């Protein structure tokens, strides 16, 4: 009985699943002011490397706030496919274009925002995930509703895209047309 209680206590202490990085947040004025003060102090002390570090940190915060992907850290497509393929529930992975990663999953239980989070966290060490939109499709879908693609940019809320990233229609029939057709069938 004590072993079961200890195991349950360990499970309760387990850290929550890691969430992907988030972009598009407003600049933190305190953090920005600290970098500016740090840069000025470093300049007075003659530490050019520290001045550059503070300037880069402010520029990075501004880039992420503006939802601009980092062109210096692109994700290698084959490395991304190889990293995502072993995840539980993934059947296949393919790039549709330079932004859109299609992940075919094995059943509706894997076609979730949590699975998108898992894919994005897996891709983070490979480069800037702000340039990636994950599109989940159920390979075992039995009807049109189950076949609908679940899409999200790795670092932004559902429906938002990074700067200069267009929204790609992945499904053959868009959601509005499907809803209109269903309404007509009910009448």
Backbone torsions as a table, in degrees:
resi	resn	phi	psi	omega
1	UNK	NA	-40.7	178.8
2	UNK	-63.7	-36.3	177.8
3	UNK	-62.5	-41.1	179.3
4	UNK	-65.6	-41.1	178.9
5	UNK	-64.8	-41.0	179.5
6	UNK	-65.3	-41.2	179.6
7	UNK	-64.5	-40.9	179.2
8	UNK	-65.1	-40.3	179.0
9	UNK	-63.5	-38.8	177.6
10	UNK	-63.3	-41.2	-180.0
11	UNK	-66.0	-35.9	179.3
12	UNK	-69.4	-30.3	-179.9
13	UNK	-85.0	-8.5	-178.5
14	UNK	-59.5	136.1	-178.7
15	UNK	-65.9	148.4	177.4
16	UNK	-65.5	157.9	179.7
17	UNK	-58.5	141.0	-178.7
18	UNK	-69.6	135.3	178.6
19	UNK	-95.6	152.3	179.0
20	UNK	-67.8	162.5	175.2
21	UNK	-59.1	153.7	179.9
22	UNK	-121.3	130.5	176.3
23	UNK	-112.4	174.3	176.7
24	UNK	83.4	5.7	178.8
25	UNK	-82.1	149.8	177.1
26	UNK	-63.8	155.0	177.6
27	UNK	-63.1	142.3	175.9
28	UNK	-85.4	109.6	-175.0
29	UNK	-61.0	-34.2	179.7
30	UNK	-66.2	-45.8	179.7
31	UNK	-64.4	-42.7	179.2
32	UNK	-64.0	-44.6	178.7
33	UNK	-62.1	-39.2	179.0
34	UNK	-63.1	-39.5	178.3
35	UNK	-67.6	-38.6	179.6
36	UNK	-66.0	-45.5	177.8
37	UNK	-63.0	-43.4	178.7
38	UNK	-60.0	-40.6	178.9
39	UNK	-65.5	-41.0	-179.9
40	UNK	-66.3	-44.0	179.0
41	UNK	-62.9	-43.3	179.1
42	UNK	-63.2	-37.4	178.7
43	UNK	-65.1	-42.8	178.5
44	UNK	-62.6	-37.6	179.9
45	UNK	-79.9	-9.1	178.5
46	UNK	81.5	18.6	-179.8
47	UNK	-92.6	87.8	-175.4
48	UNK	-64.2	-37.2	-180.0
49	UNK	-62.7	-40.7	178.5
50	UNK	-67.4	-38.1	177.2
51	UNK	-60.5	-47.1	179.2
52	UNK	-62.5	-39.4	179.0
53	UNK	-61.9	-43.9	178.8
54	UNK	-66.6	-40.6	179.3
55	UNK	-64.3	-41.9	177.6
56	UNK	-63.0	-39.0	-179.5
57	UNK	-64.0	-42.2	178.0
58	UNK	-65.3	-43.5	179.4
59	UNK	-62.5	-41.1	178.2
60	UNK	-63.1	-43.6	178.2
61	UNK	-62.2	-40.2	179.6
62	UNK	-67.6	-41.2	179.0
63	UNK	-60.8	-45.7	-179.2
64	UNK	-67.7	-37.6	178.1
65	UNK	-64.4	-35.9	179.4
66	UNK	-81.7	-0.6	-180.0
67	UNK	60.5	40.6	179.7
68	UNK	-101.8	115.8	179.2
69	UNK	-61.0	149.5	179.6
70	UNK	-82.7	105.7	-177.6
71	UNK	-67.4	-16.6	180.0
72	UNK	-84.8	-7.2	-179.0
73	UNK	-128.6	57.1	179.0
74	UNK	-69.7	154.1	178.8
75	UNK	-90.6	127.3	177.2
76	UNK	-69.0	125.0	-172.7
77	UNK	-62.8	-45.4	-179.1
78	UNK	-67.7	-37.6	177.2
79	UNK	-63.8	-37.9	178.4
80	UNK	-65.4	-45.2	179.0
81	UNK	-60.8	-43.7	-179.2
82	UNK	-66.2	-33.1	-179.8
83	UNK	-74.3	-36.3	-175.4
84	UNK	-83.9	-32.9	-175.7
85	UNK	-51.7	-40.8	-177.7
86	UNK	-76.3	-5.9	-179.2
87	UNK	-62.5	144.7	179.9
88	UNK	-59.0	128.9	177.1
89	UNK	91.6	-7.3	-179.2
90	UNK	-86.3	127.5	177.9
91	UNK	-97.8	-41.4	178.0
92	UNK	-157.1	161.2	-178.0
93	UNK	-139.5	132.9	179.1
94	UNK	-148.9	146.9	175.2
95	UNK	-89.3	127.1	176.8
96	UNK	-80.9	-40.3	175.6
97	UNK	-156.0	-165.3	-175.0
98	UNK	-69.2	-17.4	-178.4
99	UNK	-107.0	-31.8	-168.0
100	UNK	-101.8	117.9	176.7
101	UNK	-103.2	121.3	178.0
102	UNK	-95.1	125.9	177.7
103	UNK	-120.2	114.8	176.7
104	UNK	-87.7	124.7	-178.3
105	UNK	-114.0	161.8	-175.4
106	UNK	-96.6	78.1	175.6
107	UNK	107.9	158.8	-178.0
108	UNK	-63.7	-27.7	-179.2
109	UNK	-63.9	-20.7	178.9
110	UNK	-99.6	-8.3	-179.3
111	UNK	-90.9	72.0	-174.8
112	UNK	-136.9	164.8	174.4
113	UNK	-64.5	-31.1	176.8
114	UNK	-63.1	-37.0	177.3
115	UNK	-67.4	-39.1	175.6
116	UNK	-60.9	-43.7	176.5
117	UNK	-57.4	-44.2	-179.1
118	UNK	-62.8	-42.1	177.7
119	UNK	-62.8	-45.1	-177.7
120	UNK	-64.9	-42.7	178.0
121	UNK	-62.8	-37.5	177.8
122	UNK	-64.4	-34.1	-178.0
123	UNK	-82.1	-19.3	-174.8
124	UNK	-53.1	-42.8	-180.0
125	UNK	-67.1	-13.6	-176.0
126	UNK	-88.6	-14.6	-178.8
127	UNK	156.7	-161.8	-177.3
128	UNK	-82.8	111.2	-178.1
129	UNK	-78.7	-4.6	176.3
130	UNK	-65.5	-19.5	179.1
131	UNK	-89.1	4.4	-173.3
132	UNK	-116.3	130.9	170.1
133	UNK	-109.7	122.1	178.2
134	UNK	-92.8	128.7	178.7
135	UNK	-116.7	112.8	179.8
136	UNK	-96.2	131.8	175.4
137	UNK	-129.5	139.6	179.0
138	UNK	-86.0	116.0	-179.5
139	UNK	-71.3	-14.8	-178.4
140	UNK	-107.0	16.8	-176.4
141	UNK	-55.7	138.5	-179.6
142	UNK	-108.4	-10.0	178.6
143	UNK	-150.9	175.4	-176.5
144	UNK	-62.3	-36.8	179.9
145	UNK	-65.1	-42.3	179.4
146	UNK	-70.6	-23.8	-178.6
147	UNK	-82.8	-10.1	-179.8
148	UNK	-62.5	141.9	-178.3
149	UNK	-84.0	135.7	174.7
150	UNK	-100.4	118.9	-173.9
151	UNK	-126.1	145.9	173.8
152	UNK	-164.6	142.0	170.8
153	UNK	-68.5	141.6	-174.8
154	UNK	-56.9	-35.3	-172.7
155	UNK	-111.5	5.9	-176.0
156	UNK	-126.7	158.7	176.7
157	UNK	-64.0	159.9	-180.0
158	UNK	-54.2	135.1	178.5
159	UNK	93.7	-17.7	179.3
160	UNK	-96.4	151.1	177.0
161	UNK	-127.3	160.5	176.0
162	UNK	-69.2	164.3	179.1
163	UNK	-58.1	134.4	179.5
164	UNK	67.8	12.3	179.6
165	UNK	-102.4	115.7	-177.3
166	UNK	-81.2	153.7	176.4
167	UNK	-81.9	121.9	-176.2
168	UNK	-97.2	130.8	174.9
169	UNK	-79.6	108.6	-176.4
170	UNK	-93.1	-39.5	-179.6
171	UNK	-75.0	150.2	179.3
172	UNK	-65.4	-42.3	178.9
173	UNK	-115.0	125.6	-178.1
174	UNK	-71.9	162.0	-174.4
175	UNK	-60.7	-39.7	-178.9
176	UNK	-63.3	-42.6	179.2
177	UNK	-65.1	-41.4	178.0
178	UNK	-60.9	-44.3	-179.8
179	UNK	-64.3	-41.5	178.3
180	UNK	-62.4	-44.3	179.8
181	UNK	-63.3	-42.3	178.2
182	UNK	-62.3	-41.8	178.8
183	UNK	-62.8	-39.7	178.8
184	UNK	-66.5	-37.4	179.4
185	UNK	-66.9	-33.9	-179.8
186	UNK	-69.6	-30.1	-179.2
187	UNK	-74.9	NA	NA
